[in-house]
């Protein structure tokens, strides 16, 4: 009867990771944002394989994953140009 609550709870864990990822990106914490992205991808794959998400949720989160993958492609400190040097 309340099976949807179990699936919603699992989705909330993904939403929490996404929220932390967004916060780290907005604060320019590049290493932390990359770690959040890896955690998001692993958690999504795990929950999908375990059948804990609905097909609509899987589709939604995979779309988000794809967008973050593109945003974070070169999002590292090593690629950052030093602005204080002449």
C-alpha positions as CSV (number, residue, x, y, z in Angstrom):
1,X,0.0,0.0,0.0
2,X,2.8,2.5,0.9
3,X,5.4,1.2,-1.5
4,X,5.6,4.6,-3.1
5,X,7.0,5.9,0.2
6,X,9.9,3.6,0.1
7,X,10.8,4.7,-3.5
8,X,10.3,8.4,-2.5
9,X,12.7,7.9,0.4
10,X,15.4,6.5,-1.9
11,X,14.9,9.4,-4.2
12,X,15.3,11.8,-1.3
13,X,18.8,10.5,-0.7
14,X,19.6,11.3,-4.3
15,X,18.0,14.8,-3.9
16,X,20.2,15.3,-0.9
17,X,23.3,14.5,-2.9
18,X,22.2,16.8,-5.7
19,X,21.6,19.6,-3.2
20,X,25.1,19.2,-1.7
21,X,26.6,19.1,-5.2
22,X,24.8,22.4,-6.2
23,X,26.0,24.0,-2.9
24,X,29.6,23.0,-3.5
25,X,29.5,24.2,-7.1
26,X,28.0,27.5,-6.1
27,X,30.8,27.9,-3.5
28,X,33.5,26.9,-6.1
29,X,34.4,23.8,-4.1
30,X,35.5,21.9,-7.1
31,X,37.0,18.8,-5.5
32,X,33.9,18.4,-3.2
33,X,31.6,18.9,-6.2
34,X,33.4,16.2,-8.2
35,X,33.1,13.8,-5.2
36,X,29.4,14.6,-4.9
37,X,29.0,13.8,-8.6
38,X,30.7,10.4,-8.2
39,X,28.5,9.7,-5.1
40,X,25.4,10.7,-7.1
41,X,26.3,8.4,-10.0
42,X,27.2,5.4,-7.8
43,X,24.0,5.8,-5.7
44,X,21.8,6.1,-8.7
45,X,23.3,3.0,-10.3
46,X,23.0,1.1,-7.0
47,X,19.3,2.1,-6.5
48,X,18.5,1.4,-10.1
49,X,20.1,-2.1,-10.0
50,X,18.3,-2.9,-6.7
51,X,14.9,-1.8,-8.2
52,X,14.4,0.9,-5.6
53,X,13.4,3.6,-8.1
54,X,10.5,3.9,-10.5
55,X,11.2,4.2,-14.2
56,X,10.2,7.9,-14.1
57,X,12.6,8.6,-11.3
58,X,15.4,6.8,-13.2
59,X,14.8,8.8,-16.3
60,X,14.7,12.1,-14.3
61,X,17.9,11.3,-12.4
62,X,19.8,10.1,-15.5
63,X,18.9,13.3,-17.2
64,X,20.4,15.2,-14.3
65,X,23.4,13.0,-14.3
66,X,24.0,13.7,-17.9
67,X,23.8,17.5,-17.3
68,X,26.1,17.4,-14.4
69,X,28.6,15.3,-16.3
70,X,28.8,18.0,-19.0
71,X,29.0,20.8,-16.4
72,X,31.8,19.1,-14.4
73,X,33.8,18.0,-17.4
74,X,36.7,20.5,-16.8
75,X,35.6,21.6,-13.4
76,X,38.8,21.1,-11.4
77,X,41.3,23.3,-9.7
78,X,44.2,22.0,-11.8
79,X,42.6,23.6,-14.9
80,X,42.1,26.9,-13.1
81,X,44.2,29.8,-14.4
82,X,46.1,31.8,-11.8
83,X,44.8,35.3,-11.9
84,X,47.3,36.9,-9.6
85,X,50.4,36.2,-11.7
86,X,51.6,38.5,-14.5
